[in-house]
Amino acid sequence: MTDEPREIDSDDDLFEHHRIVADRGQGMVRIDKFLVDRLEKTSRSRIQSAHDAGFVKVNGQPVKASYKVKPGDIITVELPYPIREIELIAENIPLEILYEDEDIVVINKQAGLVVHPGHGNYTGTLINGLLYHFEHLPKTIVTDASRPGLVHRLDKLTTGVMVVAKTEESLTHLAKQFFNRTIERRYVALVWGDVAQDGTITGNTGRSTRDRKIFTVFPDGSQGKHAVTHYKVLERLGYITLVECRLETGRTHQIRVHMKYIGHPLFGDPEYGGNKILKGTTFSRYKQFVENCFEILPRQALHARSLAFTHPSTKEWMSFEMNLPEDMRTVITRWKEYTKDR
């Protein structure tokens, strides 16, 4: 028997994937007992949740917990990562809750709010706020940070709609939807330049070899993870363009990296060069206008406008949408006025 755990390319790498090949001499045994015996530190309830979600497969097909393993069977199992010890402090952080039931909570994340603890942000995060408002959340792990309830995330300075799981079952079901790319996510962004036409960006993204804090595109596919972003023009505003981006995959900084790759960095983006004047005239009046916009919007102009998914329990298709935050609306209005004056 061989067991080959490997990382799954889910949105936040919240899933682990095990592949087990049963030995030729394997005796007939129920698959739930087989997995409990072979997956260390994995509870029977986690395995049962995986069964219920169709995450336990034999030779490529989902099976029931009563299935009996046969010699040579190829068993694949997808599970949320188990919790690693890390102290999480509940904090009374204001959250804008759009929807809540026994299984999920949908929020509108504000700019400046880090989603999960880690990398020097162990307090004041969305997770700390969630633990205050919802005492018990299912727990998963990625790298060195505990992230209860999370199946996806938004960057610190990005605003918009997020869904959080309140039970282990809903966590499993939502993670499966992200992994299978059946979740629908649409973002609105202001980007530098006049975007010529609607299009699709396909290119592996991964950490830059020059600066590990940022990501880049590897067009030859030699590094990084497969990433696809669809975009369309919403409004042209002279030296900038308002676009809608639809994610097919969900990689870290994906929209920011992809838009820079095609020559249209996000307006105000501090990490990808968008917080400099990249297009326009040399007139001092224009320079002052853009710098004023940077002061109003001191972040990347990116908003997760809508999120749609199948409810983990009711199986109802649910869709949530949030209007642009005030800082983006103000800057867009100013660009409209500036373009009109010209």
N, C-alpha and C positions, 0 to 999 in steps of 0.2 A: 504493500500500500504506500502511495506517495501523497503528501499533502503540500500543495504549493500556494501559500497565501500570497496575494499580490494586491497592489493598490488599484482601486477602481477609479476611472476618470469621471467621478461625479462632480457636482459643482464645487463642493468644498472638500472633496476627498473624505467624506464622512463615512464612506462604506469600505469594508474590507471584503475581499473575495477569496474564498477557499476552493481549491480544486483537489479532489481526493479520488484516486484510482484504487478500487478495491483489489486486494491481492487475489491471485488465482485460487488460493486455498480458503478464501473468505467463506465463513459459514453463513447461513441464512439468518439475518437478524433485522429487526425493525430499524428503519433509517433514523428515527429520532434517537433511539438508544445508541446506534452506531455513531451519530454525530456528537452526542453528549460525551461519549467515551474518548473521542478523538480531538475535539476542539477544546483546548484548555481554557479555563476561566470563562466558558460560555454556558450560561444557564439554560435549563430546559425551556423556560418561558421565552427566551430570545430565539431559540431554535423554532419553537412553536409559532412565534410571530412571523418568522421567516417563511415557514410552511404556509401560513394563512395568506401571506402576501404573494405566494408563488415564487419565492426566492430560493427554494430548495428544488434542484432539478437533477434528474438522473438521465444521462445520455441526452441532455438537451431538453427534456420534457419535465414540467412540474409534476411532483408526486405528493401523495398524502403521507402523513406521519406514519401510517401503518404499512407503507411499502417496505418490502424486505429486500435488503441489499444482496446482490448476486456477485459472484466473482467477475472481475473485469469491469464492473459498473464504473462509469465516470460521474462523480457527484460534484456538483457546484453549489456553493452556498454563498449568499450575499447577506452581510450583517452590518448594522451600525457598529462602529468601533466601541469597545468597552471603555468604561471610565478609568481615567488615570487620576491618582491622588493630586488634587489641587484645591486650595481653599478658595471658595467663592463666597463673597459677602453680599447679602441682599441689601440693596440701596433704594431709597425712595426717589427714583428718577422718573420724571413725568414722561408718560408714553401716550401717543395718540392712537387709541385702539379703534380700528374701523369695524371689526367684527370679532365675536368670541362665542365659542360653544364649549362643550366638554372635550372636544378633540383638538381644536386649533384656535389660534388667535392671529388675527391679521392686523398689522400696524402700519402707520405711516412714519417712517424713520426720518428724524430731523438731521440736518447737516451738523457735522462735528461730533456725532455720536459714534464711537467705536462699537462694533457689533459684539465682539467677544474678547475676553481677557487674553493677554499675551503680548510679548514684545514691549514690555514696559507699561502696558495698560491693563493692570490687574483690578482696577476699580473704575467706577464711572462708566461702565460699558452697558450696552443693551442687555447683556446677560445678567448683570447685577440688578438692573431694573426689573427684568422679567422674574427673577427669583423673589423680589419683594412683592410683586403683584400676584404671582402664581407660585405658591410654595413648592409644589412638586412638578418637575419637568423631567422628561426622559433624557438620559445623559449619553453623550457620545464623545469621542476624542479625535482630534487631528493634531499631529505634531505634539506640542507641549501644552496645549490649552484645552480645558474642558468647555464644551459648548452644548449645554443641555437644550434640547428642543430644536436646534438649528438644522435646517436642510439646505439653506443657501445663505448668502450674505450680501451686503452692500458695502462699498468702501466708506471710510470714515466721513468723507466730504460729499458723498452722494446721498440724495434724498429719495424717498419713495416707498412703495408698497413691498412689504415682506410678510411671509407666513411663517409661523412658529408652531411646532407640534407640542401638544400638551400630554400625550401618552406615547408609550413605546410603539403601540400599534400604528398610530397616526404618523409617527416619525418614520416607521418602516415604509408605509404606503406612500408618503410624500417623497421620500428619498428615491423610491422606485420610479415615480413619475419624473423626477429630475433626471435620473439615470437614463430612462427611456425617452427623454426629451419630448414628453407629452405636455409638459407645462408650457404655457404661453406667456412670454415676458416682452413687454414693449417699453422702451426708454425714449426720452426726448433729450436731445443734446444741442447745444450751440457749438458750432465748429468754425474754425478759421477758414476763410476762402469761400469762393463761389463753387459749391459742389455741382459738377456738370450734369449729373443724372443719377437716377436711382441705381442701386447695384448691390452686389454681394461680395464680401471680403472673406476669402478662405486662406488661412495660413496658420501654421503651428505657432503657438505663443509659449514663451518660457522666460525664465529669469535671464536678464542680460548678462553676458560674460564680462562686461566692463563695469557694470554697477548692479549688484545683487538686489538693490532696493527697488529696481524697476524691471519691467518686462519688455520683451521685444518680439518681433516676428522672425521666424526661421522659415523662409519661403521654400527651402529645399527639403523641409521636413526632417532634418537631421537631429533636431532637438525639440523640446517642448511638447505640447499637447495639441491635438487637432482642434481648431476653433473656426466657427463660421458665424459671421454677422451680416444680416440683411439690413439695408438702410434705404430710406426714401426721403426726398426733399419735402419739407412742409412749407417753408417760406424762405425766400432769398432776401437778405438784408444788407446788400452791398458787399462789404468785406467779410461778412460772416453769413452762415446759413443755419437755419433751424432744421434739424433732421429728426426722423424717428428711426430708432434702431430696434430690430427684433433679433433676439438671441436664439440661435439654434443650439449652441453650446454655452457653457457658463464658466469661462476661465477667469482667473484673477486679472483685473484691469482690462478685460477683453475689449470693450468698446473704446477705451482710451488708447490702447495699443494699436488696435486695428485702424482707427481713424487717423492716427498719426502716420501709420504705415502708408496710407494712400494720400498723404500730404495735407490732411485736414485735422490738426490737433484740436482737442476740445478747448474752447475759450476759457481762459483762466486756470487751466490745468497746471498746478505747480510742479508736477513731477515729469510731465511730458512736453514742456516748453510752451504751453498755451498761455502762460501768464506774462508773455512778452508780446509786443506789437509785431505781428507777423505779416499783416496785409494792410494796405492803405497808403495814405499820402505822407509827406514829410512835414506838413503844416503843423505848427505848434498847437493850433486849436484842436486839430484831430487827435494829436497826442494826448492833450489834456482830457479830451472826451473819453478816450479809451481808458486812461488811468483812473478816471472817475468811475467808470464801469467796473474796473477791477476792485475798487474800494467797496462798491455795492455788492459785488459777487466775488469774494476772496476765496474762490474754490473752483473746481472744474464744474462747468455748466452741464450737469448730468442729473436727470431725474427719472427714477423707475416709475413710470406713469401707470402701468397696468400689470396685473398678475392674474392668471386664470388657471384653474386646476380642478381635478375631480376630488370631491370631499372624501376623505378616507373611510368614513362610515356610511354616509347616505348615498355615496356614488353620484351625487348631484354635481353638475358642472357649475363652478362658482367663479365669478369674475369681479375683480375690484379695480377701481381706477381713482387716482388722485390728481387734482389739478396741479399745475406747476407751482412751486413755492414762490413766495413774494420776491426774493432776490432775483430769481430768473425772470419773473414777469416784468419787474422794473427795468432790468437791463434790456430785455426785448423791446419794451415800449420806447426806451431811449434810442435804440438803434433804428426803430421805425421812424421816429421823429427826425433823427439825423439824416437818414436816407431820403426822407421826404424833402428836407431842406435843401439837400444837394440837387 
